[in-house]
Each structure stands twice: as C-alpha cells, then as structure tokens.
Amino acid sequence: MMELHVRSDKYFSESKVCCVNGNWGVEDIRSHALVHKLPRKEQFLLLMKHPYTVYFKGRLCVSVLKGNVEVLGCSMSARTSAGRVVYSPKGSSMLSIETCFPFPPNDLDYEVMDKNLDVFNLGLSEDIIAKMRHRDCVILLEAPRPSLLEGYMKTLPPFMHLFTFTEMKERNAKEREGSPFYKVEEMLQCVFELPHTARHMKRHRKGPDWDETANSIIKESSCTVVCGGKGVGKSTFVRFLINRSLPLFGQVLCLDFDPGQPEFTIPGCVSAVIVKEPLLGPSFTHLSTPECMVFIGEVNISQCPAQYMESVQYVTSYCHSQPELMRMPWIVNTMGFNKGVGVDITTSVIRLLKPQHVIQIQSVNAEFNFPELLCPSYVCSYQNRFCELPSGPCDSLQYVLHTMKTVAEDRKAMSPWGMGAPQLREAVILSYLSQMVQPPKYILTETVPYMTLFSKVTLCVCHVKLPFYQILSAFNGNLVALCSYSGTMTLLPDDPQLPSVLGQQPVCPCLGFVCFQVWYEALICKRSVCS
C-alpha cells in the first residue's frame, strides 16, 4: 500500500491519499472520511466514522452497506439495503448525509455488511473490506438514471440547468485535487463539502429541538399544523416531519395550504396528498397526484382571501369524509403570510382543523413572525376581520404549541446557486410538463394532443372579468386548470358551437393541468368526422 500525505489549509489540515491494489482513495484524517473508487464506472464508497456529516449538491443514489445515515429526517439503514435517490439542486440548501445510530453497533452490523456486499456484488479486496469493518458507516454512492425532468431541463436555457454545476470547474485546481471528493465530483457531477468547508455555505441544518419535537408528535396519529413567516424553513421541517412519520405509519396525509410554494402541485392550488415515500429534495422533485385539489388561480392570497378559505374548507371537508384518510396522521403546510389578512387566515385554518399540535417557527427578525404566539387562547379570541370563521364552539380548541427558532436564516451563508421564489415556481411547472416528454429529444411540442369540441367546454377566467370575445384569446397558449364543475352558474352562448362561460369562479375539484390551444381547423375537421 502506497501513502501520500497532502496538506491544504482550506480543506483540511492533513489528508492521506492511499493506493490499495491499484485503487485510489483519499482519507481525511481529521474528519474521518474515506472515499474509495470502485472498479465499476460511477460507483464510490464513502466510509465515515460517527458522528460525521457530508454536504452535497447534485443527484445521488445512496445505498447504505453498513450502519445508518439520515437525510432530511429519513433514516437509511444497512438492514434495508434499499437505495434512494436524493436531490440537492440549485436554488436549495446543500443537503447533508449524517451518520446516526438509533441502535448501538453490534456484531449483526458486520453480518449485514457482508450480506450487502454479496447483494451489490462489488468485488472488493480484503484490504478495503478490513477498512470498512473499522468504520461506523459505509455508503455506496452512484449516479442515478437520468430522469425526464433532468433531460427536459437540459433543453432549456442554462439558468434552468438545476443539476449542472459549472462553478465546480472554476475552483482552484489545487484545492479541488486536495479534496477527498475530487474524483467523485468529476464522475458523479456533484459538489461535495465537508463540515469545515461548508461553514459559510447555505446548507441544510437540523434544529436542536427538531428530534425532540418530532418524537413527541409521532407517538400517535395526530393533526399537526406548521406555521411561520417567509423563509423560516416551514417546508423543510414539513419534509423532515413526514420522513420521520413514514416508518411508523407507512403513509401520511399532507394538507398543502401554501399556494405560493406548494409541495406537490403546480402553484395556485391547495391540495391533500397521501405521501408514501420519503421526500428527499425540493418540491419539483416529488410532484404527486392529490387525493383532492382545488385551483385558486392566485399565489398572492391577499387578492382573494375568501376564495382561499372556501377552497381550504372544501379540501378539509373532503378529507373528513374519507375514513381511510381519517386514520392517517395529518401534517399541514401553511403559507408564510404572517401579517394582516395572513393572521386571519392562519387562525381560521387552525380553528377549522382543530389540530393536536401547532408548530410555530420563529425568526430572529420580527418582520417574519406573527404578532403573537399562536396559543389556543390567542387563536380563540382573535377577531377575524376578513374571513368568515368556521362555525362551532372555539372553547374546545386544545393543542400543544411547539415554538422553534429558525435555522434557515444565515445572512453570512453564501448561496452561489440560489434561485428566487418565481424561478422555483417555474421549476415546478417545468417538472409537471416534463412528465409528457419522451427521450431523446424531450420536445414538448411533439406530444400528441387531446382534442375536444368547443361546445363540450366551459371556460372561466380567474379573478378578472373579460368580454366574451377576449376569453378564447386569454386561454390560447396558456396553462389551464382542468376542473370538474356541476353547478348552475353556466352562461350559454348564442352560438351552440361556442364554449359556455362561468361568470364567477367556483370552488370545485381540479383534476390537473393542460396546455390549451385553440385549433380551429382541427375542431372543424373533428366535427365533420363526428357528423
């Protein structure tokens, strides 16, 4: 075995580059992290001693061969040997792979490791296996198969290449070669950081009271509402809590009441979604088909508070009517609107749901906090000025209020790949559309369209009144919500071949979204065929 000692003040005080039977690896002596390149292309072993954390940007397939690690509250154990794809794209904090040990290490860990080596058929040398036995966690890192989303985004302008990191190539060559993840970054197209190099980076950090709070909530199937201002980490904690709940309950019902930054749907909606798999990335990496969804058509709820509350009540009533959903734990994601009408809406949502737990994430900046703590007495006594409160006595409202300090705000942290809220909403829409494209071209216009008659369609323009002759122009070439409506507010046109119109936006179930195109020749052709 050959050893080469390398010094780099920025990355670590001392590292050791080792060649074992022709296979190179770099060990950080201070951080106890060893990276080993496997003979197969785009496969690496990450060996860590507990406790330790590695941060990364990119897409990775993570399989645990020995020990346990945690990503966003999802515990991955060698005893399950199931690989999971983890997403850490531009616009979000660097995700962490953190060692954890829910059970004390024992001899069974070595038996599980040997079994996993046989399952993955890695063909390791005895020297490497010996090193693995002296490490607490052994992780197999692989490049996942390209997804439709990634392929589609590569056809778009560079700013939407969320999994391409050109900045990686701009690092100082000596610093990159001194990093234990140099070869991994090159071959897996990721960016890795160790704890001491990630100190000034925007990264995922678990709050000091997250574990205790989550453990107290998941003891039983309950309803939990997560509240807080903008940017305090509500969505991240919702994912963390869902991931912690899944091993115990198998599935969780998430009520997504944030139309500005929804977790599972296109912006402008409120929905109820059954979650069965861990959430290991930002929202556009795990869009799902909701059990119930209502399209509001607005991300700024101050423009339509009554419409928003009616939609929330519709989704909540549907969930209460389904016995299967009532047996699941409910986790509610709310919007970051914490002043004025936002307080009215949040107190209304709490009174409507009557949860067992409310989590209020507090910012160091009072601007991003509610005027008061959302304790039961405050919510019951609050005089709602804009939205009609749900009927029924409020003195029965009893829940445990958990207050936590945000760990998402760090003004000193650098985010070279940051994206704003509008860009993230665009990424969600592109992710939705990517489900329709096919490799290798990923061209949306090559998708075979569905066609229907004008007379079979009822149109409604949200939050604005237009003359009839402008309605088709408003729809043409736009992303349109496809809803099911059975009411009586339909306005019929004089020409029976034209579509009907709704004068007022209803609250009704939304089935999905379509790219609407007025195609006169195709419609005429279809009429002739039908006749």
C-alpha positions as CSV (number, residue, x, y, z in Angstrom):
1,M,0.0,0.0,0.0
2,M,1.4,3.4,-1.0
3,E,0.6,6.5,1.0
4,L,0.9,10.2,0.0
5,H,0.3,13.0,2.5
6,V,-1.3,16.2,1.2
7,R,-1.8,19.4,3.1
8,S,-4.4,22.0,2.3
9,D,-5.3,24.7,4.8
10,K,-8.7,25.5,3.3
11,Y,-10.0,22.0,3.1
12,F,-8.3,20.1,6.0
13,S,-5.1,20.1,8.0
14,E,-3.9,16.8,6.7
15,S,-5.2,14.1,4.3
16,K,-3.8,10.8,3.2
17,V,-4.0,9.6,-0.4
18,C,-3.8,5.8,-0.5
19,C,-3.5,3.3,-3.3
20,V,-4.7,-0.2,-2.4
21,N,-4.2,-2.9,-5.1
22,G,-4.4,-0.2,-7.8
23,N,-7.5,1.5,-6.3
24,W,-7.0,5.1,-5.1
25,G,-8.7,6.6,-2.1
26,V,-8.3,9.8,-0.1
27,E,-8.7,9.8,3.6
28,D,-9.2,13.0,5.7
29,I,-7.5,12.1,8.9
30,R,-9.1,14.9,10.9
31,S,-12.7,14.3,9.7
32,H,-12.5,10.5,9.5
33,A,-14.0,10.3,5.9
34,L,-12.6,7.9,3.3
35,V,-13.7,7.9,-0.3
36,H,-12.9,4.8,-2.4
37,K,-13.4,4.5,-6.2
38,L,-14.9,1.1,-7.2
39,P,-13.9,-0.7,-10.5
40,R,-17.4,-0.1,-11.9
41,K,-18.0,3.3,-13.6
42,E,-19.6,6.0,-11.4
43,Q,-19.5,4.0,-8.2
44,F,-17.8,5.1,-5.0
45,L,-17.7,4.0,-1.4
46,L,-17.9,6.6,1.4
47,L,-16.6,5.4,4.7
48,M,-17.4,7.6,7.8
49,K,-16.9,7.4,11.5
50,H,-19.7,8.5,13.8
51,P,-20.6,11.3,14.3
52,Y,-19.9,13.0,10.9
53,T,-21.7,14.9,8.2
54,V,-21.1,15.3,4.4
55,Y,-22.9,18.0,2.4
56,F,-23.5,17.9,-1.4
57,K,-25.2,19.4,-4.4
58,G,-26.5,17.3,-7.3
59,R,-28.3,14.0,-7.7
60,L,-27.1,10.9,-5.9
61,C,-28.3,7.3,-5.4
62,V,-27.4,6.5,-1.8
63,S,-27.3,2.9,-0.6
64,V,-26.2,2.1,3.0
65,L,-24.0,-1.0,3.3
66,K,-23.2,-0.7,7.0
67,G,-24.6,1.5,9.8
68,N,-27.3,4.2,9.5
69,V,-27.4,7.7,7.9
70,E,-30.1,10.3,7.9
71,V,-31.1,12.7,5.0
72,L,-33.8,15.3,5.8
73,G,-35.1,13.1,8.6
74,C,-35.2,10.0,6.5
75,S,-33.2,7.2,8.3
76,M,-31.5,4.9,5.8
77,S,-30.3,1.7,7.3
78,A,-28.0,-1.1,6.0
79,R,-30.6,-3.6,7.2
80,T,-33.0,-2.5,4.4
81,S,-30.3,-2.3,1.7
82,A,-32.6,-0.1,-0.5
83,G,-31.0,2.7,-2.4
84,R,-32.7,6.1,-2.6
85,V,-32.2,8.9,-5.0
86,V,-31.5,12.2,-3.2
87,Y,-31.9,15.6,-4.9
88,S,-29.9,18.7,-3.9
89,P,-30.3,21.1,-6.9
90,K,-29.5,24.8,-7.4
91,G,-31.9,27.1,-5.6
92,S,-32.0,25.0,-2.4
93,S,-29.7,24.4,0.6
94,M,-27.0,21.8,0.3
95,L,-28.4,18.5,1.7
96,S,-26.5,16.6,4.3
97,I,-25.7,12.9,4.7
98,E,-25.4,12.5,8.5
99,T,-24.4,9.4,10.4
100,C,-26.9,8.3,13.1
101,F,-27.2,5.3,15.3
102,P,-30.7,4.5,16.6
103,F,-29.3,1.2,17.9
104,P,-25.9,0.6,19.4
105,P,-23.5,-1.1,17.0
106,N,-23.2,-4.9,17.4
107,D,-22.0,-8.0,15.6
108,L,-25.1,-8.0,13.4
109,D,-23.8,-4.9,11.6
110,Y,-20.9,-7.0,10.2
111,E,-23.2,-9.7,9.1
112,V,-25.5,-7.2,7.4
113,M,-22.5,-5.6,5.7
114,D,-21.3,-8.9,4.3
115,K,-24.8,-9.7,3.0
116,N,-25.0,-6.3,1.3
117,L,-21.6,-6.8,-0.3
118,D,-23.0,-10.0,-1.8
119,V,-26.2,-8.3,-2.9
120,F,-24.4,-5.5,-4.7
121,N,-21.6,-7.7,-6.0
122,L,-19.0,-5.1,-5.6
123,G,-16.0,-7.4,-5.8
124,L,-13.9,-5.6,-3.1
125,S,-10.4,-6.5,-1.9
126,E,-9.8,-7.8,1.6
127,D,-7.9,-4.6,2.4
128,I,-10.9,-2.5,1.6
129,I,-13.3,-4.8,3.5
130,A,-11.0,-4.6,6.5
131,K,-11.2,-0.7,6.3
132,M,-15.0,-1.0,6.1
133,R,-15.1,-3.1,9.3
134,H,-13.3,-0.2,11.2
135,R,-15.8,2.4,10.0
136,D,-19.2,3.1,11.5
137,C,-21.0,3.8,8.2
138,V,-20.3,2.6,4.7
139,I,-22.3,4.2,1.9
140,L,-22.4,3.3,-1.8
141,L,-22.7,6.5,-4.0
142,E,-23.9,6.1,-7.5
143,A,-25.2,8.3,-10.4
144,P,-28.9,7.7,-10.7
145,R,-30.5,7.1,-14.0
146,P,-31.4,10.3,-15.9
147,S,-34.9,11.4,-15.2
148,L,-37.4,13.0,-17.6
149,L,-37.1,16.2,-15.6
150,E,-33.4,16.4,-15.9
151,G,-33.5,15.6,-19.6
152,Y,-36.2,18.2,-20.3
153,M,-34.4,20.9,-18.3
154,K,-31.2,20.4,-20.3
155,T,-33.1,21.5,-23.4
156,L,-34.0,24.9,-21.7
157,P,-31.7,27.9,-21.2
158,P,-28.7,27.4,-18.9
159,F,-30.3,29.1,-15.8
160,M,-32.7,26.2,-15.6
161,H,-30.0,23.5,-15.6
162,L,-30.6,22.8,-12.0
163,F,-28.3,19.8,-11.8
164,T,-25.3,21.2,-13.7
165,F,-22.6,22.9,-11.7
166,T,-20.2,24.9,-13.9
167,E,-18.9,26.6,-10.8
168,M,-17.3,23.3,-9.8
169,K,-14.9,23.6,-12.7
170,E,-13.9,27.1,-11.6
171,R,-12.5,26.1,-8.3
172,N,-8.8,26.4,-7.8
173,A,-7.2,23.2,-9.3
174,K,-5.0,22.6,-6.2
175,E,-7.9,22.9,-3.8
176,R,-10.0,20.5,-5.9
177,E,-7.3,18.0,-6.1
178,G,-6.7,18.3,-2.4
179,S,-10.4,17.5,-1.7
180,P,-11.2,13.9,-0.9
181,F,-14.2,14.2,-3.2
182,Y,-12.2,15.3,-6.3
183,K,-12.8,12.2,-8.4
184,V,-16.3,11.8,-7.1
185,E,-17.3,15.3,-8.2
186,E,-15.8,14.8,-11.6
187,M,-17.6,11.4,-12.3
188,L,-20.9,12.0,-10.5
189,Q,-21.3,15.6,-11.5
190,C,-21.9,16.7,-7.9
191,V,-20.3,19.2,-5.5
192,F,-19.3,17.9,-2.0
193,E,-18.3,19.9,1.1
194,L,-17.0,18.8,4.4
195,P,-18.3,20.4,7.7
196,H,-15.4,22.8,8.0
197,T,-15.5,23.9,4.3
198,A,-19.3,24.2,4.4
199,R,-19.4,26.6,7.4
200,H,-20.1,29.6,5.1
201,M,-22.3,27.8,2.6
202,K,-26.1,27.7,2.6
203,R,-26.7,24.2,3.8
204,H,-29.4,22.1,5.5
205,R,-29.1,22.1,9.2
206,K,-31.3,20.3,11.7
207,G,-32.5,22.4,14.6
208,P,-31.5,21.5,18.1
209,D,-35.1,20.7,19.1
210,W,-36.3,19.0,15.8
211,D,-35.7,15.5,17.0
212,E,-37.5,16.0,20.4
213,T,-40.4,17.8,18.8
214,A,-40.9,15.2,16.0
215,N,-40.6,12.3,18.5
216,S,-43.4,13.9,20.7
217,I,-45.7,14.4,17.7
218,I,-45.3,11.0,16.0
219,K,-46.2,9.0,19.2
220,E,-49.7,8.8,17.8
221,S,-51.7,9.6,14.7
222,S,-52.5,13.3,15.0
223,C,-53.0,16.5,13.1
224,T,-50.1,18.9,13.1
225,V,-50.1,22.4,11.6
226,V,-46.7,24.0,10.8
227,C,-46.7,27.9,10.8
228,G,-44.2,30.7,10.3
229,G,-43.2,33.6,8.2
230,K,-41.5,33.5,4.8
231,G,-38.1,31.8,4.6
232,V,-38.1,30.4,8.2
233,G,-37.9,26.7,7.0
234,K,-41.5,25.6,7.1
235,S,-41.3,23.4,4.0
236,T,-38.0,21.8,5.2
237,F,-39.5,20.9,8.5
238,V,-42.7,19.6,6.9
239,R,-40.5,17.2,4.8
240,F,-38.5,16.3,7.9
241,L,-41.6,15.5,9.9
242,I,-43.2,13.5,7.1
243,N,-40.0,11.5,6.7
244,R,-39.9,10.8,10.4
245,S,-43.5,9.7,10.4
246,L,-43.4,7.3,7.5
247,P,-41.5,4.4,9.2
248,L,-44.2,4.3,11.9
249,F,-47.4,4.9,9.9
250,G,-46.5,3.8,6.4
251,Q,-48.3,6.8,4.8
252,V,-49.0,10.4,5.8
253,L,-51.7,12.8,4.6
254,C,-50.2,16.2,3.8
255,L,-52.6,19.1,3.6
256,D,-50.8,21.6,1.4
257,F,-52.3,25.0,2.0
258,D,-49.4,27.1,0.6
259,P,-50.5,28.1,-3.0
260,G,-47.3,30.2,-3.4
261,Q,-44.8,27.5,-2.8
262,P,-46.8,24.2,-2.9
263,E,-45.1,20.9,-2.1
264,F,-46.8,18.6,-4.5
265,T,-48.7,20.6,-7.1
266,I,-48.5,23.4,-9.5
267,P,-48.6,26.9,-7.8
268,G,-52.0,28.4,-7.2
269,C,-53.6,25.2,-5.7
270,V,-54.4,23.8,-2.2
271,S,-54.5,20.1,-2.0
272,A,-54.5,16.9,0.1
273,V,-51.8,14.3,-0.9
274,I,-51.0,10.9,0.5
275,V,-47.3,10.6,1.0
276,K,-45.9,7.0,0.9
277,E,-42.2,7.6,0.1
278,P,-39.7,9.9,1.8
279,L,-39.3,13.4,0.4
280,L,-35.6,13.8,-0.4
281,G,-35.5,17.0,-2.4
282,P,-37.3,20.3,-3.1
283,S,-40.9,20.2,-4.3
284,F,-40.4,19.9,-8.0
285,T,-38.6,16.5,-7.5
286,H,-41.6,14.8,-5.9
287,L,-44.8,16.2,-7.5
288,S,-47.7,13.8,-6.8
289,T,-51.3,13.2,-7.8
290,P,-53.5,14.6,-5.0
291,E,-56.5,12.9,-3.4
292,C,-58.2,16.3,-3.6
293,M,-57.1,19.6,-5.1
294,V,-58.7,23.0,-5.7
295,F,-57.3,25.5,-8.1
296,I,-57.4,29.1,-6.7
297,G,-55.5,30.7,-9.6
298,E,-53.5,33.1,-7.4
299,V,-50.3,32.8,-5.4
300,N,-50.9,36.1,-3.5
301,I,-53.8,35.2,-1.2
302,S,-54.3,38.8,-0.1
303,Q,-56.1,39.3,-3.5
304,C,-58.6,36.5,-2.8
305,P,-58.8,35.6,0.9
306,A,-62.5,34.4,0.7
307,Q,-61.8,32.2,-2.3
308,Y,-58.8,30.7,-0.5
309,M,-60.7,29.9,2.7
310,E,-63.6,28.3,0.7
311,S,-61.0,26.2,-1.1
312,V,-59.3,25.1,2.2
313,Q,-62.7,24.2,3.7
314,Y,-63.6,22.2,0.6
315,V,-60.4,20.1,0.8
316,T,-60.7,19.7,4.6
317,S,-64.4,18.6,4.3
318,Y,-63.4,16.0,1.7
319,C,-60.7,14.6,3.9
320,H,-63.1,14.4,6.9
321,S,-65.5,12.4,4.7
322,Q,-62.9,9.7,3.9
323,P,-62.5,7.1,6.7
324,E,-59.2,5.9,5.2
325,L,-57.7,9.5,5.4
326,M,-59.0,10.0,8.9
327,R,-56.9,7.1,10.2
328,M,-53.6,8.7,8.9
329,P,-51.5,11.4,10.6
330,W,-52.2,14.8,9.1
331,I,-49.4,17.3,8.5
332,V,-50.4,20.7,7.3
333,N,-48.2,23.1,5.4
334,T,-49.3,26.7,5.6
335,M,-48.2,29.8,3.8
336,G,-45.7,32.4,5.1
337,F,-48.3,35.2,5.3
338,N,-47.9,36.4,8.9
339,K,-49.4,39.9,8.9
340,G,-52.8,41.4,8.4
341,V,-55.1,39.1,6.5
342,G,-52.4,36.3,6.9
343,V,-53.1,36.2,10.6
344,D,-56.9,36.0,9.9
345,I,-56.3,33.1,7.5
346,T,-53.9,31.2,9.8
347,T,-56.1,31.4,12.8
348,S,-59.1,30.3,10.7
349,V,-57.2,27.3,9.4
350,I,-56.3,26.3,13.0
351,R,-59.8,26.7,14.2
352,L,-61.1,24.7,11.2
353,L,-58.7,21.8,11.7
354,K,-58.7,21.6,15.5
355,P,-55.2,20.1,15.5
356,Q,-53.4,18.3,18.3
357,H,-50.1,20.1,17.6
358,V,-49.2,23.5,16.2
359,I,-45.5,24.2,15.4
360,Q,-44.6,27.9,15.2
361,I,-41.1,28.6,13.7
362,Q,-39.8,31.9,14.9
363,S,-37.4,34.2,13.1
364,V,-34.7,36.4,14.6
365,N,-36.3,39.2,12.5
366,A,-39.7,40.2,14.0
367,E,-40.9,41.1,10.5
368,F,-41.2,37.4,9.7
369,N,-43.1,36.5,12.9
370,F,-46.7,36.5,13.8
371,P,-47.8,39.4,16.1
372,E,-48.3,36.9,18.9
373,L,-47.7,33.2,19.7
374,L,-50.4,31.1,18.2
375,C,-51.5,29.6,21.5
376,P,-55.1,28.3,21.8
377,S,-56.3,31.3,23.8
378,Y,-55.0,33.7,21.2
379,V,-56.5,31.8,18.3
380,C,-59.9,31.6,20.0
381,S,-60.0,35.2,21.0
382,Y,-58.7,36.7,17.7
383,Q,-61.2,38.8,15.9
384,N,-61.2,37.8,12.3
385,R,-61.7,40.9,10.1
386,F,-61.6,39.5,6.5
387,C,-62.5,35.8,6.5
388,E,-65.6,34.2,8.0
389,L,-64.6,31.8,10.8
390,P,-65.8,28.2,10.7
391,S,-68.9,27.8,12.8
392,G,-68.9,25.9,16.1
393,P,-67.6,26.5,19.6
394,C,-64.0,27.5,19.9
395,D,-63.5,26.7,23.6
396,S,-62.9,23.0,22.6
397,L,-59.8,24.1,20.8
398,Q,-56.9,22.4,22.6
399,Y,-53.5,21.7,21.2
400,V,-49.8,21.7,22.1
401,L,-47.9,24.7,20.8
402,H,-44.3,24.0,19.9
403,T,-42.1,27.1,19.2
404,M,-38.8,26.6,17.5
405,K,-36.1,29.0,16.3
406,T,-35.4,29.0,12.7
407,V,-32.1,27.5,11.4
408,A,-32.8,28.6,7.8
409,E,-31.7,32.2,8.2
410,D,-28.0,32.8,7.9
411,R,-27.1,36.1,6.4
412,K,-23.4,35.2,6.3
413,A,-24.0,32.0,4.4
414,M,-23.2,32.1,0.7
415,S,-25.5,30.6,-1.9
416,P,-23.8,30.7,-5.3
417,W,-26.6,28.7,-6.9
418,G,-29.6,30.5,-5.3
419,M,-33.0,30.9,-7.0
420,G,-35.9,33.1,-6.1
421,A,-39.5,32.1,-5.5
422,P,-40.6,32.9,-9.1
423,Q,-37.9,30.7,-10.5
424,L,-38.8,27.9,-8.2
425,R,-42.4,28.1,-9.3
426,E,-41.2,27.9,-12.9
427,A,-39.2,24.8,-12.0
428,V,-42.4,23.2,-10.6
429,I,-44.4,23.9,-13.8
430,L,-41.5,22.5,-15.9
431,S,-41.4,19.4,-13.7
432,Y,-45.1,18.9,-14.3
433,L,-44.7,19.3,-18.1
434,S,-41.7,17.0,-18.2
435,Q,-44.0,14.1,-17.5
436,M,-45.3,14.4,-21.1
437,V,-42.0,14.5,-23.0
438,Q,-40.0,11.5,-24.3
439,P,-36.3,11.0,-24.7
440,P,-34.0,11.6,-26.5
441,K,-35.3,14.9,-27.8
442,Y,-37.6,15.9,-24.8
443,I,-39.6,18.2,-27.1
444,L,-43.0,19.3,-25.6
445,T,-44.5,20.2,-28.9
446,E,-44.1,16.6,-30.1
447,T,-46.6,15.4,-27.5
448,V,-49.8,14.1,-29.2
449,P,-52.6,16.5,-28.0
450,Y,-56.1,15.6,-26.9
451,M,-58.9,17.4,-28.8
452,T,-62.5,18.2,-28.0
453,L,-65.3,20.3,-29.2
454,F,-65.8,23.9,-28.1
455,S,-69.4,23.0,-27.2
456,K,-68.1,20.5,-24.6
457,V,-66.0,23.0,-22.7
458,T,-67.0,25.6,-20.0
459,L,-64.4,28.4,-19.6
460,C,-63.7,30.6,-16.6
461,V,-61.1,33.3,-16.2
462,C,-60.0,33.7,-12.6
463,H,-60.2,36.9,-10.6
464,V,-61.0,39.2,-13.6
465,K,-63.9,39.8,-15.9
466,L,-63.4,39.8,-19.6
467,P,-65.7,40.4,-22.5
468,F,-66.7,37.2,-24.2
469,Y,-64.7,37.9,-27.4
470,Q,-61.5,38.1,-25.4
471,I,-61.9,34.9,-23.4
472,L,-60.6,32.5,-26.0
473,S,-57.6,34.7,-26.5
474,A,-56.9,34.6,-22.8
475,F,-56.9,30.8,-22.8
476,N,-55.0,30.2,-26.1
477,G,-51.4,29.1,-25.4
478,N,-51.7,29.1,-21.6
479,L,-51.5,26.5,-18.9
480,V,-55.1,25.9,-17.9
481,A,-56.6,24.1,-14.9
482,L,-58.9,21.2,-15.8
483,C,-61.7,21.1,-13.3
484,S,-64.9,19.2,-12.7
485,Y,-68.0,21.5,-12.4
486,S,-71.6,20.5,-12.0
487,G,-73.2,23.8,-10.9
488,T,-75.8,26.0,-12.5
489,M,-73.9,29.3,-12.9
490,T,-73.1,28.5,-16.6
491,L,-73.7,31.2,-19.2
492,L,-74.7,29.7,-22.5
493,P,-73.6,31.4,-25.8
494,D,-76.0,32.3,-28.6
495,D,-73.9,30.1,-31.0
496,P,-74.2,26.4,-29.7
497,Q,-70.8,25.6,-31.3
498,L,-69.0,28.0,-28.9
499,P,-68.0,27.2,-25.3
500,S,-70.0,28.1,-22.2
501,V,-68.7,30.6,-19.7
502,L,-68.7,30.9,-15.9
503,G,-69.3,34.4,-14.7
504,Q,-67.8,33.7,-11.3
505,Q,-65.0,31.3,-10.3
506,P,-66.4,28.3,-8.4
507,V,-64.8,26.1,-5.8
508,C,-64.6,22.7,-7.4
509,P,-62.1,19.8,-7.7
510,C,-59.2,20.3,-10.0
511,L,-58.1,17.2,-12.0
512,G,-54.9,18.5,-13.5
513,F,-53.5,21.0,-16.0
514,V,-53.4,21.2,-19.7
515,C,-51.8,23.4,-22.3
516,F,-54.8,25.0,-24.0
517,Q,-54.6,25.7,-27.7
518,V,-57.5,27.0,-29.9
519,W,-57.2,24.9,-33.1
520,Y,-60.0,25.9,-35.4
521,E,-59.1,23.7,-38.3
522,A,-58.8,20.6,-36.1
523,L,-62.1,21.3,-34.4
524,I,-63.8,21.7,-37.8
525,C,-62.2,18.5,-39.0
526,K,-63.4,16.7,-35.9
527,R,-66.9,18.0,-36.3
528,S,-67.0,16.7,-39.9
529,V,-65.8,13.3,-38.7
530,C,-68.3,13.2,-35.9
531,S,-71.2,14.1,-38.2
